[in-house]
């Protein structure tokens, strides 16, 4: 009897199922790997961007600190140069004194020289003691020092921060600022603006900085690296200070420190300030305006007339507003 052989099919349904599942698994793995890869890359980019921003911030802070340190270094070099000059003068005086004693032929002549010098020193000491006694006898609430009225309870500094002032007069500006602050042992408020009306401390913009030794030190320290834009004209700063701080119940003084009045009419400025700074019942302006001129342009550009325009403007402003104008004749 003949047996029927059954045909064997290689590509059966079960085989196809297995192959399909294998291909499906591979495709699923590819989909998962392609889906997670962009997320990883994105997270890495985000971390790298944060790191770059942090480094940029550190770079900016280091640059600012470098500028501050460079200004401090220049100031210290200036002080060192002055100390060396003083030492040189003292050494010259010492050599001159030694020469006098060497030239004395006898001890008696030397004693005579010493006696005369001691007598002169006693006279000078006596005069100095008398002057100091008069100074101590004066009340602490002096209203005039060196011809400048200092009876104000609030003071505003308007400082020219132009390039010429920064390059050639800044050490002297800092010294004069300290001298002005020293003649006011205690005030109720201080404010510092540049000639464009920009405030030194933005958090105190439009209001008074309370007076204290720490805040005075902070002002002088900030002045070392403070350099906002300036158009070399004090008009904007003066008018901004009067508009913001003018008050009938306050004694206010504005101190203008600058070297240049580049554009505009002097009479127009005088008229505008007169309109803003009104008089009280005794016909006195409520805001005093003092000014100090730095001879930068005389040294750098002698032919410029702006320094004379500045001096003329400040002299008239001080005269009309109860203040005093001081023109410095040399730079350090």
Long-range contacts (C-beta under 8 A, 24 or more apart in sequence): 64-225, 67-225, 68-224, 68-225, 71-170, 71-224, 71-225, 72-224, 74-171, 75-171, 75-174, 75-224, 78-171, 78-332, 82-332, 140-185, 145-183, 147-324, 148-183, 148-290, 148-323, 148-324, 148-326, 149-253, 149-288, 149-322, 149-323, 149-324, 150-183, 150-184, 150-253, 151-251, 152-184, 152-187, 152-251, 152-252, 152-253, 152-288, 153-187, 153-188, 153-189, 153-250, 153-251, 153-252, 154-187, 154-188, 154-189, 154-190, 154-191, 154-208, 154-245, 154-250, 154-251, 154-252, 154-253, 155-180, 155-184, 155-187, 155-189, 155-190, 155-191, 155-252, 155-253, 155-254, 155-255, 156-190, 156-191, 156-192, 156-193, 156-241, 156-245, 156-252, 156-253, 156-254, 156-255, 157-190, 157-191, 157-192, 157-193, 157-254, 157-255, 157-257, 158-193, 158-194, 158-195, 158-234, 158-237, 158-238, 158-241, 158-254, 158-255, 158-256, 158-257, 158-258, 159-192, 159-193, 159-194, 159-195, 159-223, 159-237, 159-257, 159-258, 160-194, 160-195, 160-230, 160-232, 160-234, 160-257, 160-258, 160-259, 160-260, 161-194, 161-195, 161-226, 161-227, 161-228, 161-229, 161-230, 162-195, 162-230, 162-231, 162-232, 162-259, 162-260, 163-230, 164-232, 164-259, 164-260, 164-296, 164-297, 164-300, 165-230, 165-258, 165-259, 165-294, 165-296, 166-227, 168-296, 168-299, 168-300, 168-331, 169-259, 169-294, 169-296, 169-331, 171-332, 172-294, 172-328, 172-331, 172-332, 173-223, 173-257, 173-294, 174-220, 174-223, 174-224, 176-257, 176-292, 177-219, 177-220, 177-223, 177-257, 178-220, 180-255, 181-216, 181-219, 181-220, 186-211, 187-211, 190-215, 190-216, 190-219, 191-241, 191-245, 192-219, 192-223, 193-237, 193-240, 193-241, 194-226, 194-228, 194-230, 194-237, 195-230, 195-231, 195-232, 195-233, 195-234, 195-235, 195-236, 195-237, 195-258, 196-228, 196-229, 196-230, 196-231, 196-236, 196-237, 197-236, 197-237, 197-239, 197-240, 197-241, 198-228, 198-229, 200-226, 206-244, 208-245, 231-262, 231-263, 232-258, 232-259, 232-260, 232-261, 232-262, 232-306, 233-260, 233-261, 233-262, 233-263, 233-264, 234-258, 234-261, 234-291, 234-310, 234-313, 234-314, 235-261, 235-264, 235-269, 235-272, 238-273, 238-289, 238-317, 239-272, 239-273, 239-276, 241-287, 242-273, 242-276, 242-277, 242-287, 243-276, 245-287, 246-276, 246-277, 246-278, 246-286, 246-287, 247-286, 248-280, 248-286, 250-286, 252-286, 252-287, 252-288, 253-287, 253-288, 253-289, 253-290, 253-323, 254-287, 254-288, 254-289, 254-290, 254-323, 255-290, 255-291, 255-292, 256-289, 256-290, 256-291, 256-292, 256-314, 256-317, 257-291, 257-292, 257-294, 258-291, 258-292, 258-293, 258-294, 258-310, 258-314, 259-293, 259-294, 259-295, 259-296, 259-297, 259-307, 259-310, 260-296, 260-297, 260-306, 260-307, 260-310, 261-306, 261-309, 261-310, 261-313, 262-306, 266-309, 266-312, 266-313, 266-316, 269-313, 269-317, 270-313, 270-316, 270-317, 270-320, 273-317, 273-320, 273-321, 274-320, 277-321, 284-322, 285-320, 285-321, 285-322, 287-321, 288-321, 288-322, 288-323, 289-317, 289-318, 289-321, 289-322, 289-323, 290-318, 290-323, 290-324, 290-325, 290-326, 291-315, 291-317, 291-318, 291-323, 291-324, 291-325, 291-326, 292-325, 292-326, 292-327, 292-328, 293-325, 293-326, 293-327, 293-328, 294-328, 294-331, 295-327, 295-328, 295-329, 295-330, 295-331, 296-331, 299-331
